Amino acid sequence: MTTQTTSQPTATLAPWHRPGRVARVGRLAFGVIFTGGAAIHVAIVITGTETYRHFADTAFIPLVKQLWLSVFMPHAALLGLLLAAFELAVGLLILAGGPRTRLGLLAAIAFHLGLMLFGWGFWFWSVPMLAMLVALLRCDFGKRPGIAAQAADAKEGAMRVLITAATKHGATAEIAATIGQTLRDQAGLDATVVPPEKIATIDGYDAVVLGSAVYAGHWLAPAKELVDRTGGALADRPVWLFSSGPVGDPPKPEEDPVDIAEILAATKAREHRVFAGKLDKRQLGFGERAIVVGLRVPEGDFRDWAEIKGWASQIAHSLRSGA
Ligand SMILES: Cc1cc2nc3c(=O)[nH]c(=O)nc-3n(C[C@H](O)[C@H](O)[C@H](O)COP(=O)(O)O)c2cc1C
């Protein structure tokens, strides 16, 4: 079992919780729609701006149609290109991630509200778009009740720490929850516990505690995939890693998970800690139980809560002291 130390700067970032896969797909879709919209405007300007002439014919506010014909049409090429630039910027902002996505989503909402002035027909397109944009924005503000409840425990302006751990049968998730609780209760840190598969980006967190249960010598895929998705961002802030797996007294196996060297390198983590795990045969599937029985792996809960809380306290101390 290893303990590795590297020095990391302490990052201070704006609050920014991330949604899961659905939100990522939504962001990608809107990014593509808006950059595609920009391309359409460029094509119209190139092929002939008369295409724009009847755009405001169905506007239900007469002033909109008048302004379109008297202001937009005389400068249609220039304003068409400006529209293209705007839509391109909105698309790129939405794709960019972090606070820029939020700005892009707000601009996209403003765009669709404006579009609705051009007639009821546009409402068939803009109303569903607005519903999806607002839903994406709500995801980005981290409105999930679990997260909101955890945030409510934190002190105003406290350092934001993300605790995330991959688990198959729940034992490692309980370790993550205990680390989060310790960081909140003992150090007043704004600690949020989120499963790795629900994290698209770690923007907004000042530090990260990342862990996984170990199976057949390896970390679970959701934790490794989080490193793949956010490796660069993890390396930019203080990160602590933990693995949970060894069972028995003394806990075995003693070797580190095989992928930990690579994960340490990718995240530039300050430390990797191995905690003993829990094995309850009743929770296992047929294949897992066969392995455990075949290898005579001892059953029981070997997690050392004092050790886990002590490690969380060390993390809190080093974050609070800026070490
Ligand atoms: C089929 C199987 C294979 C396992 N392989 C390992 C292993 O290679 N190394 C290890 O340390 N623990 C191993 N474990 C123990 C688990 O990592 C341990 O039970 C852990 O606490 C489970 O965490 P979870 O409930 O969060 O999934 C294995 C457990 C099972 C059931």
The ligand as an SDF file (V2000), in Angstrom:
LIG
                    3D

 31 33  0  0  0  0  0  0  0  0999 V2000
  -15.3800  -10.9510   -6.8240 C   0  0  0  0  0  0  0  0  0  0  0  0
  -14.6130  -10.0410   -5.9110 C   0  0  0  0  0  0  0  0  0  0  0  0
  -13.3150   -9.6940   -6.2370 C   0  0  0  0  0  0  0  0  0  0  0  0
  -12.5970   -8.8420   -5.3760 C   0  0  0  0  0  0  0  0  0  0  0  0
  -11.3190   -8.5100   -5.7160 N   0  0  0  0  0  0  0  0  0  0  0  0
  -10.6040   -7.7320   -4.8720 C   0  0  0  0  0  0  0  0  0  0  0  0
   -9.2560   -7.3840   -5.1860 C   0  0  0  0  0  0  0  0  0  0  0  0
   -8.6920   -7.7720   -6.2050 O   0  0  0  0  0  0  0  0  0  0  0  0
   -8.5800   -6.5900   -4.3110 N   0  0  0  0  0  0  0  0  0  0  0  0
   -9.1380   -6.1230   -3.1640 C   0  0  0  0  0  0  0  0  0  0  0  0
   -8.4890   -5.4270   -2.4030 O   0  0  0  0  0  0  0  0  0  0  0  0
  -10.4350   -6.4240   -2.8550 N   0  0  0  0  0  0  0  0  0  0  0  0
  -11.1670   -7.2170   -3.6780 C   0  0  0  0  0  0  0  0  0  0  0  0
  -12.4670   -7.5100   -3.3870 N   0  0  0  0  0  0  0  0  0  0  0  0
  -13.0610   -6.9980   -2.1520 C   0  0  0  0  0  0  0  0  0  0  0  0
  -13.9270   -5.7570   -2.4080 C   0  0  0  0  0  0  0  0  0  0  0  0
  -13.1720   -4.7480   -2.9890 O   0  0  0  0  0  0  0  0  0  0  0  0
  -14.5070   -5.2890   -1.0800 C   0  0  0  0  0  0  0  0  0  0  0  0
  -15.4990   -6.1970   -0.7350 O   0  0  0  0  0  0  0  0  0  0  0  0
  -15.0490   -3.8850   -1.1240 C   0  0  0  0  0  0  0  0  0  0  0  0
  -15.2350   -3.3890    0.1840 O   0  0  0  0  0  0  0  0  0  0  0  0
  -16.3400   -3.8270   -1.9060 C   0  0  0  0  0  0  0  0  0  0  0  0
  -16.7360   -2.4860   -2.0210 O   0  0  0  0  0  0  0  0  0  0  0  0
  -18.1670   -2.0510   -2.5780 P   0  0  0  0  0  0  0  0  0  0  0  0
  -19.1990   -2.6180   -1.6430 O   0  0  0  0  0  0  0  0  0  0  0  0
  -18.1170   -0.5700   -2.5460 O   0  0  0  0  0  0  0  0  0  0  0  0
  -18.2950   -2.5960   -3.9660 O   0  0  0  0  0  0  0  0  0  0  0  0
  -13.1890   -8.3410   -4.1990 C   0  0  0  0  0  0  0  0  0  0  0  0
  -14.5130   -8.7090   -3.9080 C   0  0  0  0  0  0  0  0  0  0  0  0
  -15.2170   -9.5390   -4.7320 C   0  0  0  0  0  0  0  0  0  0  0  0
  -16.6230   -9.9050   -4.3710 C   0  0  0  0  0  0  0  0  0  0  0  0
  1  2  1  0
  2  3  1  0
  2 30  2  0
  3  4  2  0
  4  5  1  0
  4 28  1  0
  5  6  2  0
  6  7  1  0
  6 13  1  0
  7  8  2  0
  7  9  1  0
  9 10  1  0
 10 11  2  0
 10 12  1  0
 12 13  2  0
 13 14  1  0
 14 15  1  0
 14 28  1  0
 15 16  1  0
 16 17  1  0
 16 18  1  0
 18 19  1  0
 18 20  1  0
 20 21  1  0
 20 22  1  0
 22 23  1  0
 23 24  1  0
 24 25  2  0
 24 26  1  0
 24 27  1  0
 28 29  2  0
 29 30  1  0
 30 31  1  0
M  END
$$$$
